[in-house]
Amino acid sequence: MKSSLDEGVKLRGRVFKARDFHLLYEEARYYQLMPMIKELERWKQDREQRRTMQPCDCLVVRVTPDLGERIALSGEKVLIEEIFPETGDVMCNSVNAGWNQDPTHVIRFPLNGYCRLNSVLERLFQKGFSVSASCGGGVDSSQFSEYVLCREDRRSLSMNTSIRIKQEPLD
């Protein structure tokens, strides 16, 4: 996670970093530097919008080619069960497994017994996920690729919508 010290303001193609942007803003106002004032105000609005962004559902898919194609999934158990319902029993019954140390999340749950990478990604895309980030690395025998997939948090959306119940006359 970035700290406020890592953030900068881009002015005329250059990034300026400062500890106290409000002081930079006051100085720009004092010297009546209108282009700089406008950029600082735009930066402040962008920063405020980022703070109020909607939460999202997030899963990490890890692929390692050793011994075939190993696919592991990390994320919230409820979310994984929603997308891969066939894994529900295994997740509930494997209390002492290395990937099952938290009651709400799993770390590197092995999916390769259930489906291949293409079908994993296809299911995630069908459920509204998109790739937000990816990385890979390794040496000869220990290579890996990781994909971070996100979608808007459906629970936060359902709280804001009204529930309508269809009423039908009884006979």
Backbone as CSV, one residue per row, in Angstrom:
resi,resn,N_x,N_y,N_z,CA_x,CA_y,CA_z,C_x,C_y,C_z
1,MET,0.841,-1.172,0.000,0.000,0.000,0.000,0.885,1.234,0.000
2,LYS,0.530,2.209,-0.800,1.325,3.418,-0.900,1.068,4.318,0.298
3,SER,2.096,4.966,0.778,1.910,5.998,1.786,1.765,7.326,1.074
4,SER,1.331,8.343,1.814,1.157,9.649,1.194,2.489,10.229,0.744
5,LEU,3.596,9.732,1.306,4.907,10.219,0.895,5.283,9.713,-0.488
6,ASP,4.701,8.577,-0.901,5.016,8.005,-2.205,4.237,8.673,-3.334
7,GLU,3.142,9.363,-2.985,2.311,9.962,-4.014,2.959,11.243,-4.513
8,GLY,2.637,11.592,-5.727,3.193,12.811,-6.294,2.180,13.510,-7.165
9,VAL,2.504,14.714,-7.538,1.670,15.495,-8.437,2.393,15.600,-9.759
10,LYS,1.681,15.303,-10.844,2.284,15.386,-12.164,1.939,16.745,-12.767
11,LEU,2.955,17.546,-12.984,2.788,18.861,-13.584,3.693,18.961,-14.794
12,ARG,3.093,19.276,-15.939,3.851,19.428,-17.181,4.738,18.220,-17.465
13,GLY,4.189,17.039,-17.256,4.915,15.818,-17.587,5.928,15.369,-16.549
14,ARG,6.094,16.128,-15.474,7.050,15.747,-14.428,6.297,15.459,-13.141
15,VAL,6.788,14.519,-12.351,6.168,14.182,-11.078,6.917,14.902,-9.969
16,PHE,6.165,15.665,-9.197,6.740,16.373,-8.060,6.271,15.690,-6.786
17,LYS,7.213,15.384,-5.900,6.864,14.759,-4.631,7.114,15.755,-3.507
18,ALA,6.217,15.780,-2.562,6.365,16.657,-1.407,5.658,16.024,-0.225
19,ARG,6.122,16.327,0.961,5.498,15.776,2.164,4.163,16.465,2.452
20,ASP,4.106,17.754,2.233,2.907,18.531,2.564,2.401,19.274,1.333
21,PHE,1.448,18.654,0.639,0.935,19.272,-0.577,0.136,20.536,-0.282
22,HIS,-0.433,20.621,0.915,-1.185,21.836,1.222,-0.260,23.052,1.268
23,LEU,0.995,22.850,1.678,1.962,23.951,1.664,2.321,24.332,0.230
24,LEU,2.462,23.334,-0.634,2.741,23.592,-2.044,1.582,24.363,-2.675
25,TYR,0.358,23.984,-2.309,-0.836,24.660,-2.815,-0.870,26.121,-2.350
26,GLU,-0.595,26.339,-1.067,-0.584,27.705,-0.536,0.471,28.564,-1.226
27,GLU,1.627,27.975,-1.489,2.688,28.711,-2.174,2.270,29.053,-3.608
28,ALA,1.623,28.114,-4.284,1.143,28.367,-5.646,0.091,29.472,-5.645
29,ARG,-0.766,29.487,-4.628,-1.770,30.552,-4.522,-1.112,31.899,-4.245
30,TYR,-0.100,31.906,-3.384,0.588,33.149,-3.036,1.221,33.777,-4.277
31,TYR,1.862,32.934,-5.092,2.523,33.438,-6.299,1.582,33.481,-7.511
32,GLN,0.316,33.130,-7.296,-0.724,33.165,-8.324,-0.342,32.348,-9.564
33,LEU,0.085,31.130,-9.328,0.464,30.207,-10.406,-0.765,29.372,-10.778
34,MET,-1.625,29.929,-11.624,-2.908,29.308,-11.940,-2.800,27.900,-12.533
35,PRO,-1.893,27.632,-13.484,-1.803,26.255,-13.991,-1.446,25.254,-12.881
36,MET,-0.557,25.655,-11.986,-0.172,24.765,-10.893,-1.327,24.582,-9.910
37,ILE,-2.060,25.644,-9.642,-3.207,25.555,-8.736,-4.247,24.596,-9.311
38,LYS,-4.533,24.715,-10.615,-5.515,23.827,-11.255,-5.078,22.367,-11.189
39,GLU,-3.809,22.105,-11.437,-3.302,20.727,-11.374,-3.371,20.177,-9.955
40,LEU,-3.034,20.994,-8.969,-3.096,20.547,-7.576,-4.538,20.278,-7.153
41,GLU,-5.472,21.104,-7.607,-6.885,20.872,-7.291,-7.392,19.597,-7.959
42,ARG,-6.974,19.377,-9.214,-7.367,18.143,-9.912,-6.796,16.927,-9.206
43,TRP,-5.533,17.025,-8.771,-4.902,15.923,-8.048,-5.651,15.637,-6.751
44,LYS,-6.054,16.698,-6.046,-6.774,16.531,-4.780,-8.115,15.833,-5.017
45,GLN,-8.834,16.217,-6.084,-10.108,15.572,-6.408,-9.912,14.099,-6.750
46,ASP,-8.890,13.793,-7.546,-8.592,12.399,-7.888,-8.306,11.586,-6.638
47,ARG,-7.546,12.162,-5.735,-7.187,11.472,-4.493,-8.426,11.207,-3.639
48,GLU,-9.334,12.180,-3.562,-10.568,12.005,-2.803,-11.447,10.923,-3.432
49,GLN,-11.508,10.876,-4.760,-12.306,9.857,-5.441,-11.758,8.464,-5.173
50,ARG,-10.438,8.329,-5.115,-9.839,7.023,-4.832,-10.198,6.542,-3.438
51,ARG,-10.354,7.457,-2.500,-10.706,7.075,-1.127,-12.122,6.537,-1.035
52,THR,-13.014,7.022,-1.894,-14.414,6.626,-1.824,-14.777,5.544,-2.828
53,MET,-13.799,4.874,-3.410,-14.082,3.820,-4.388,-14.796,2.645,-3.717
54,GLN,-15.575,1.939,-4.502,-16.317,0.791,-4.015,-15.376,-0.361,-3.684
55,PRO,-15.708,-1.130,-2.655,-14.905,-2.323,-2.372,-15.085,-3.349,-3.487
56,CYS,-14.154,-4.281,-3.579,-14.250,-5.274,-4.643,-13.937,-6.666,-4.107
57,ASP,-14.429,-7.668,-4.838,-14.073,-9.059,-4.568,-12.763,-9.319,-5.281
58,CYS,-11.882,-10.066,-4.632,-10.556,-10.271,-5.205,-10.120,-11.720,-5.009
59,LEU,-9.567,-12.310,-6.051,-9.006,-13.660,-5.997,-7.640,-13.653,-6.668
60,VAL,-6.765,-14.541,-6.209,-5.447,-14.684,-6.823,-5.335,-16.097,-7.379
61,VAL,-5.012,-16.199,-8.668,-4.796,-17.491,-9.322,-3.296,-17.651,-9.515
62,ARG,-2.743,-18.746,-8.993,-1.308,-19.025,-9.120,-1.143,-20.288,-9.955
63,VAL,-0.282,-20.218,-10.959,-0.044,-21.351,-11.851,1.433,-21.697,-11.800
64,THR,1.722,-22.978,-11.544,3.101,-23.472,-11.585,3.140,-24.675,-12.511
65,PRO,4.093,-24.721,-13.431,4.129,-25.798,-14.422,4.746,-27.104,-13.920
66,ASP,5.255,-27.153,-12.683,5.895,-28.381,-12.208,4.875,-29.513,-12.073
67,LEU,5.260,-30.697,-12.495,4.397,-31.890,-12.482,3.063,-31.632,-13.176
68,GLY,3.121,-31.096,-14.353,1.901,-30.748,-15.068,1.570,-29.299,-14.798
69,GLU,0.313,-28.980,-14.800,-0.125,-27.603,-14.584,-0.801,-27.508,-13.220
70,ARG,-0.100,-26.954,-12.234,-0.696,-26.794,-10.906,-1.373,-25.437,-10.817
71,ILE,-2.636,-25.450,-10.445,-3.410,-24.218,-10.312,-3.839,-24.101,-8.861
72,ALA,-3.540,-22.963,-8.249,-3.934,-22.721,-6.864,-4.692,-21.403,-6.795
73,LEU,-5.690,-21.367,-5.916,-6.549,-20.199,-5.792,-6.498,-19.689,-4.361
74,SER,-6.326,-18.389,-4.197,-6.326,-17.766,-2.874,-7.438,-16.736,-2.827
75,GLY,-8.144,-16.698,-1.700,-9.215,-15.718,-1.551,-10.211,-16.139,-0.502
76,GLU,-11.340,-15.473,-0.508,-12.395,-15.739,0.457,-13.103,-17.053,0.107
77,LYS,-13.321,-17.899,1.111,-13.934,-19.216,0.878,-15.310,-19.108,0.226
78,VAL,-16.126,-18.195,0.715,-17.484,-18.040,0.182,-17.442,-17.687,-1.303
79,LEU,-16.503,-16.847,-1.666,-16.357,-16.425,-3.056,-15.916,-17.587,-3.943
80,ILE,-14.968,-18.378,-3.460,-14.489,-19.535,-4.225,-15.607,-20.560,-4.393
81,GLU,-16.384,-20.788,-3.325,-17.497,-21.742,-3.408,-18.579,-21.259,-4.372
82,GLU,-18.767,-19.941,-4.472,-19.752,-19.391,-5.410,-19.362,-19.715,-6.852
83,ILE,-18.075,-19.610,-7.156,-17.608,-19.797,-8.526,-17.295,-21.257,-8.829
84,PHE,-16.765,-21.970,-7.843,-16.413,-23.384,-7.993,-17.151,-24.187,-6.918
85,PRO,-18.462,-24.423,-7.092,-19.243,-25.108,-6.054,-18.752,-26.523,-5.756
86,GLU,-18.086,-27.147,-6.710,-17.598,-28.515,-6.496,-16.485,-28.587,-5.453
87,THR,-15.919,-27.448,-5.064,-14.831,-27.438,-4.075,-15.335,-27.266,-2.647
88,GLY,-16.610,-26.999,-2.468,-17.162,-26.696,-1.145,-16.914,-27.762,-0.101
89,ASP,-17.183,-29.036,-0.433,-17.003,-30.123,0.533,-15.549,-30.268,0.942
90,VAL,-14.650,-30.167,-0.008,-13.220,-30.324,0.282,-12.742,-29.205,1.196
91,MET,-13.183,-27.977,0.928,-12.761,-26.849,1.764,-13.275,-26.987,3.190
92,CYS,-14.498,-27.465,3.351,-15.078,-27.604,4.690,-14.459,-28.754,5.470
93,ASN,-14.155,-29.859,4.801,-13.684,-31.060,5.489,-12.180,-31.119,5.700
94,SER,-11.415,-30.268,5.074,-9.955,-30.307,5.191,-9.476,-29.251,6.182
95,VAL,-9.733,-29.479,7.452,-9.437,-28.491,8.488,-7.938,-28.299,8.686
96,ASN,-7.152,-29.359,8.630,-5.727,-29.267,8.933,-4.835,-29.084,7.714
97,ALA,-5.404,-28.861,6.552,-4.592,-28.681,5.340,-3.814,-27.371,5.429
98,GLY,-2.671,-27.319,4.760,-1.823,-26.133,4.799,-2.472,-24.896,4.231
99,TRP,-3.381,-25.054,3.292,-4.043,-23.911,2.672,-5.264,-23.445,3.446
100,ASN,-5.628,-24.150,4.527,-6.871,-23.885,5.244,-6.605,-23.485,6.692
101,GLN,-5.815,-22.451,6.927,-5.482,-22.037,8.288,-6.389,-20.933,8.815
102,ASP,-7.215,-20.349,7.989,-8.086,-19.237,8.364,-9.535,-19.669,8.153
103,PRO,-10.459,-19.299,9.041,-11.848,-19.740,8.877,-12.584,-19.106,7.694
104,THR,-12.125,-17.970,7.195,-12.847,-17.293,6.114,-12.113,-17.281,4.779
105,HIS,-10.801,-17.507,4.776,-10.001,-17.429,3.550,-9.147,-18.676,3.365
106,VAL,-8.798,-18.953,2.117,-7.847,-20.028,1.822,-6.652,-19.431,1.091
107,ILE,-5.514,-20.069,1.272,-4.289,-19.640,0.606,-3.800,-20.793,-0.252
108,ARG,-3.725,-20.574,-1.542,-3.258,-21.561,-2.521,-4.028,-22.884,-2.449
109,PHE,-5.340,-22.779,-2.536,-6.183,-23.973,-2.600,-5.953,-24.649,-3.945
110,PRO,-5.594,-25.950,-3.956,-5.282,-26.632,-5.224,-6.534,-26.886,-6.061
111,LEU,-6.569,-26.299,-7.248,-7.712,-26.445,-8.151,-7.450,-27.393,-9.300
112,ASN,-6.201,-27.814,-9.513,-5.877,-28.587,-10.711,-6.606,-29.924,-10.777
113,GLY,-7.125,-30.433,-9.682,-7.904,-31.659,-9.717,-9.293,-31.452,-10.286
114,TYR,-9.731,-30.211,-10.369,-11.087,-29.904,-10.806,-11.156,-29.383,-12.237
115,CYS,-10.216,-28.557,-12.639,-10.268,-27.987,-13.989,-8.922,-27.387,-14.397
116,ARG,-8.800,-27.085,-15.670,-7.572,-26.507,-16.225,-7.632,-24.981,-16.183
117,LEU,-6.484,-24.354,-16.450,-6.366,-22.901,-16.347,-7.376,-22.170,-17.221
118,ASN,-7.548,-22.606,-18.465,-8.500,-21.929,-19.357,-9.906,-21.921,-18.778
119,SER,-10.346,-23.048,-18.233,-11.703,-23.095,-17.683,-11.806,-22.310,-16.378
120,VAL,-10.723,-22.248,-15.597,-10.720,-21.437,-14.371,-10.909,-19.968,-14.734
121,LEU,-10.096,-19.483,-15.665,-10.196,-18.084,-16.071,-11.535,-17.791,-16.743
122,GLU,-12.027,-18.728,-17.550,-13.314,-18.536,-18.219,-14.441,-18.386,-17.201
123,ARG,-14.445,-19.233,-16.174,-15.471,-19.132,-15.130,-15.392,-17.793,-14.403
124,LEU,-14.173,-17.375,-14.087,-13.995,-16.103,-13.381,-14.459,-14.925,-14.237
125,PHE,-14.145,-14.951,-15.531,-14.585,-13.876,-16.421,-16.109,-13.861,-16.540
126,GLN,-16.731,-15.047,-16.596,-18.188,-15.128,-16.687,-18.862,-14.579,-15.436
127,LYS,-18.185,-14.658,-14.297,-18.737,-14.156,-13.034,-18.419,-12.678,-12.806
128,GLY,-17.857,-12.015,-13.823,-17.642,-10.580,-13.729,-16.259,-10.149,-13.289
129,PHE,-15.333,-11.082,-13.162,-13.969,-10.735,-12.761,-13.176,-10.249,-13.965
130,SER,-12.170,-9.446,-13.701,-11.222,-9.039,-14.736,-9.830,-9.051,-14.123
131,VAL,-8.823,-9.235,-14.961,-7.443,-9.288,-14.481,-7.011,-7.869,-14.129
132,SER,-6.636,-7.670,-12.865,-6.180,-6.357,-12.408,-4.670,-6.262,-12.406
133,ALA,-4.006,-7.395,-12.162,-2.543,-7.405,-12.128,-2.064,-8.825,-12.372
134,SER,-0.825,-8.955,-12.793,-0.229,-10.278,-12.966,1.272,-10.161,-12.803
135,CYS,1.876,-11.279,-12.444,3.334,-11.315,-12.337,3.779,-12.758,-12.527
136,GLY,5.035,-12.934,-12.700,5.592,-14.264,-12.873,7.074,-14.220,-12.639
137,GLY,7.635,-15.387,-12.478,9.075,-15.441,-12.257,9.515,-16.842,-11.951
138,GLY,10.707,-16.951,-11.446,11.245,-18.243,-11.082,12.490,-18.582,-11.852
139,VAL,13.006,-19.750,-11.534,14.210,-20.261,-12.171,13.901,-21.665,-12.662
140,ASP,14.457,-22.040,-13.783,14.310,-23.352,-14.424,13.163,-24.210,-13.890
141,SER,13.359,-24.886,-12.767,12.376,-25.869,-12.312,11.299,-25.277,-11.408
142,SER,11.430,-24.040,-10.993,10.430,-23.470,-10.087,9.886,-22.150,-10.630
143,GLN,9.124,-22.242,-11.709,8.521,-21.055,-12.301,7.089,-20.915,-11.815
144,PHE,6.563,-19.691,-11.863,5.177,-19.463,-11.472,4.627,-18.246,-12.206
145,SER,3.317,-18.184,-12.275,2.595,-17.007,-12.770,1.453,-16.763,-11.805
146,GLU,1.210,-15.510,-11.479,0.090,-15.164,-10.608,-0.764,-14.102,-11.281
147,TYR,-2.069,-14.249,-11.121,-3.028,-13.305,-11.686,-3.937,-12.827,-10.565
148,VAL,-4.075,-11.519,-10.415,-4.997,-10.940,-9.444,-6.244,-10.544,-10.217
149,LEU,-7.372,-11.129,-9.837,-8.636,-10.857,-10.518,-9.588,-10.174,-9.544
150,CYS,-10.278,-9.142,-10.016,-11.190,-8.376,-9.167,-12.513,-8.137,-9.885
151,ARG,-13.547,-7.900,-9.084,-14.849,-7.457,-9.588,-15.487,-6.605,-8.497
152,GLU,-16.495,-5.832,-8.867,-17.190,-5.019,-7.875,-17.792,-5.934,-6.831
153,ASP,-17.752,-5.496,-5.578,-18.290,-6.291,-4.478,-19.806,-6.347,-4.602
154,ARG,-20.321,-7.518,-4.850,-21.772,-7.682,-5.057,-22.555,-7.428,-3.772
155,ARG,-21.937,-7.697,-2.615,-22.639,-7.486,-1.348,-22.905,-6.008,-1.111
156,SER,-21.957,-5.137,-1.463,-22.168,-3.698,-1.270,-23.218,-3.176,-2.242
157,LEU,-23.298,-3.770,-3.432,-24.310,-3.353,-4.398,-25.704,-3.754,-3.938
158,SER,-25.824,-4.942,-3.327,-27.141,-5.421,-2.916,-27.675,-4.638,-1.728
159,MET,-26.801,-4.029,-0.918,-27.261,-3.240,0.217,-27.911,-1.942,-0.246
160,ASN,-27.506,-1.434,-1.377,-28.004,-0.159,-1.858,-29.266,-0.286,-2.697
161,THR,-29.627,-1.475,-3.120,-30.799,-1.641,-3.975,-32.000,-2.029,-3.127
162,SER,-33.160,-1.563,-3.529,-34.365,-1.907,-2.791,-34.850,-3.286,-3.223
163,ILE,-35.475,-3.990,-2.305,-35.986,-5.330,-2.582,-37.473,-5.214,-2.885
164,ARG,-37.881,-5.766,-4.012,-39.285,-5.742,-4.394,-39.811,-7.168,-4.383
165,ILE,-40.962,-7.315,-3.780,-41.589,-8.630,-3.706,-42.822,-8.606,-4.598
166,LYS,-42.885,-9.581,-5.483,-44.027,-9.667,-6.389,-45.222,-10.191,-5.603
167,GLN,-46.321,-9.460,-5.684,-47.524,-9.873,-4.978,-48.526,-10.429,-5.976
168,GLU,-49.051,-11.590,-5.650,-50.054,-12.210,-6.504,-51.284,-12.509,-5.664
169,PRO,-52.457,-12.364,-6.263,-53.679,-12.659,-5.496,-53.787,-14.155,-5.211
170,LEU,-54.308,-14.476,-4.036,-54.518,-15.874,-3.661,-55.882,-16.335,-4.144
171,ASP,-56.007,-17.602,-4.514,-57.296,-18.147,-4.974,-58.193,-18.474,-3.827
